[in-house]
């Protein structure tokens, strides 16, 4: 019998918990290997942070933040089925009081947002062509605290992302995927 794929919480209150998801061509959660690299970079900064998982999908990155002590995580996911499954995953990790899901287009959400974040996680579908536009909205609206950081996951072959007021502080390629951690210049 073939099992559904799953994501795994790698540390914190829910360490080791597996959350199954239904395979789909447009759902590509961050690999455990890259997720470990990312959270090794920021592990001591997450407690009591406010985070945004903008292209949430399975909620992999935001769920990890809740497990590691984030005060609040906002998930934005336009797909109704994924948002419902994410809501069940949040219940499974007892994170309802720390999480809010917006079922809407990520660009529309960020245009309307007034919230300021410690961490913003950007892991859009690989065919997404507007990452520079999203970064520009974050910049213009000052949605990232001065000490905040943005994690970007993209194909390793993607053209450089326009980041006028940001600089890359960490970068790692895992297979065909590039993870970058950026902050204000």
C-alpha positions as CSV (number, residue, x, y, z in Angstrom):
1,X,0.0,0.0,0.0
2,X,1.4,3.4,-1.0
3,X,1.5,5.9,1.8
4,X,0.8,9.6,1.4
5,X,3.9,11.9,1.6
6,X,4.4,13.8,4.9
7,X,6.2,16.7,6.4
8,X,7.9,16.3,9.7
9,X,8.3,18.8,12.5
10,X,12.1,18.7,13.2
11,X,12.3,20.5,16.5
12,X,10.4,22.2,19.3
13,X,7.2,21.2,21.2
14,X,6.1,19.0,18.3
15,X,9.4,17.4,17.3
16,X,9.0,14.3,15.3
17,X,5.3,14.8,14.5
18,X,4.5,13.8,10.9
19,X,1.7,15.6,9.0
20,X,0.5,13.8,5.8
21,X,-0.5,15.7,2.7
22,X,-2.1,14.7,-0.5
23,X,0.4,14.8,-3.4
24,X,-0.3,17.4,-6.0
25,X,1.7,18.8,-9.0
26,X,1.5,22.3,-7.5
27,X,2.3,21.4,-3.9
28,X,6.1,21.2,-3.2
29,X,6.9,21.5,0.5
30,X,10.4,22.5,1.6
31,X,12.5,19.4,1.9
32,X,13.5,18.3,5.4
33,X,17.2,18.9,4.4
34,X,16.7,22.5,3.4
35,X,14.3,23.1,6.3
36,X,17.0,21.9,8.7
37,X,19.5,24.3,7.1
38,X,17.1,27.2,7.4
39,X,16.1,26.6,11.0
40,X,19.7,26.1,12.0
41,X,20.3,29.6,10.7
42,X,17.5,31.2,12.8
43,X,16.9,28.7,15.6
44,X,17.8,31.0,18.5
45,X,15.7,33.9,17.2
46,X,12.3,32.4,16.7
47,X,10.9,32.4,20.3
48,X,8.1,35.0,20.6
49,X,8.5,36.1,16.9
50,X,5.7,37.1,14.5
51,X,6.0,35.1,11.2
52,X,4.4,35.1,7.8
53,X,4.2,31.9,5.7
54,X,3.1,33.7,2.5
55,X,2.7,30.8,0.0
56,X,1.7,28.4,2.8
57,X,0.7,25.2,0.9
58,X,1.2,22.5,3.6
59,X,2.2,25.2,6.1
60,X,5.5,23.3,6.6
61,X,7.6,26.4,7.5
62,X,5.0,28.1,9.7
63,X,4.1,25.0,11.6
64,X,7.8,24.6,12.4
65,X,7.9,28.2,13.7
66,X,4.9,27.4,16.0
67,X,6.6,24.3,17.3
68,X,9.7,26.3,18.0
69,X,7.9,29.0,20.1
70,X,6.8,31.7,17.6
71,X,4.2,34.0,19.2
72,X,2.1,34.3,16.0
73,X,2.1,32.8,12.5
74,X,0.0,34.1,9.6
75,X,-0.5,31.6,6.8
76,X,-1.7,32.8,3.4
77,X,-2.9,30.1,1.0
78,X,-5.3,30.6,-2.0
79,X,-6.2,27.0,-2.5
80,X,-9.3,26.1,-0.4
81,X,-8.4,22.4,-0.1
82,X,-4.8,23.2,1.1
83,X,-6.1,25.8,3.5
84,X,-8.6,23.3,5.1
85,X,-5.8,20.7,5.5
86,X,-3.5,23.4,7.0
87,X,-6.2,24.2,9.5
88,X,-6.4,20.6,10.5
89,X,-2.6,20.5,10.8
90,X,-2.6,23.5,13.1
91,X,-5.1,21.8,15.3
92,X,-2.9,18.7,15.3
93,X,0.0,20.6,16.8
94,X,-2.2,22.6,19.2
95,X,-1.3,25.8,17.5
96,X,-4.8,27.4,17.0
97,X,-4.1,30.3,19.4
98,X,-1.0,31.2,17.5
99,X,-2.1,30.8,13.9
100,X,-4.3,32.7,11.5
101,X,-5.0,31.4,7.9
102,X,-6.1,33.7,5.1
103,X,-7.5,31.9,2.2
104,X,-6.6,34.3,-0.6
105,X,-4.1,35.2,-3.3
106,X,-0.7,36.0,-1.7
107,X,-0.1,39.2,-3.7
108,X,-3.5,40.6,-2.9
109,X,-3.0,39.7,0.8
110,X,0.4,41.4,0.9
111,X,-1.0,44.5,-0.8
112,X,-3.6,44.9,2.0
113,X,-1.5,43.9,4.9
114,X,-0.4,46.4,7.6
115,X,1.2,43.8,9.9
116,X,5.0,43.9,10.5
117,X,6.9,40.6,10.8
118,X,10.1,39.3,12.3
119,X,10.2,36.5,9.7
120,X,8.7,36.2,6.2
121,X,8.8,32.9,4.4
122,X,8.5,33.0,0.7
123,X,8.2,29.5,-0.9
124,X,6.0,30.1,-4.0
125,X,5.3,27.6,-6.7
126,X,8.3,27.2,-8.9
127,X,6.5,28.7,-11.9
128,X,5.7,31.9,-9.9
129,X,7.0,34.9,-11.8
130,X,6.4,37.8,-9.4
131,X,8.8,37.2,-6.6
132,X,10.6,40.5,-7.2
133,X,7.2,42.2,-7.0
134,X,6.5,40.6,-3.6
135,X,9.8,41.7,-2.3
136,X,9.1,45.2,-3.5
137,X,5.7,45.3,-1.7
138,X,7.5,44.1,1.5
139,X,10.0,46.9,1.0
140,X,7.6,49.7,0.2
141,X,5.2,48.8,3.0
142,X,7.9,48.1,5.5
143,X,6.3,44.7,6.4
144,X,9.6,43.4,7.8
145,X,10.9,44.7,11.2
146,X,14.4,46.3,11.0
147,X,15.9,43.2,12.6
148,X,13.7,40.9,10.6
149,X,14.7,38.3,7.9
150,X,13.1,36.9,4.8
151,X,13.6,33.3,3.6
152,X,13.2,32.7,-0.1
153,X,13.0,29.3,-1.7
154,X,13.3,29.1,-5.4
155,X,14.7,27.0,-8.3
156,X,18.5,27.2,-8.2
157,X,18.4,28.4,-11.8
158,X,16.0,31.4,-11.2
159,X,17.1,34.7,-12.5
160,X,18.4,37.1,-9.8
161,X,15.6,38.5,-7.7
162,X,15.5,42.3,-7.5
163,X,16.2,43.2,-3.9
164,X,17.0,46.9,-3.9
165,X,17.1,47.4,-0.1
166,X,17.9,43.9,1.0
167,X,21.0,41.8,1.0
168,X,21.6,38.0,1.0
169,X,23.2,36.9,4.3
170,X,23.0,33.2,3.9
171,X,22.5,30.9,0.9
172,X,22.4,27.2,0.3
173,X,21.6,25.0,-2.7
174,X,20.1,21.6,-2.0
175,X,19.5,19.6,-5.2
176,X,17.6,21.8,-7.6
177,X,16.5,24.3,-4.9
178,X,18.1,27.5,-3.6
179,X,17.4,28.8,-0.1
180,X,18.3,32.4,0.7
181,X,18.1,34.3,3.9
182,X,18.0,38.1,3.4
183,X,17.7,41.2,5.6
184,X,17.6,44.9,5.2
185,X,20.8,46.5,4.0
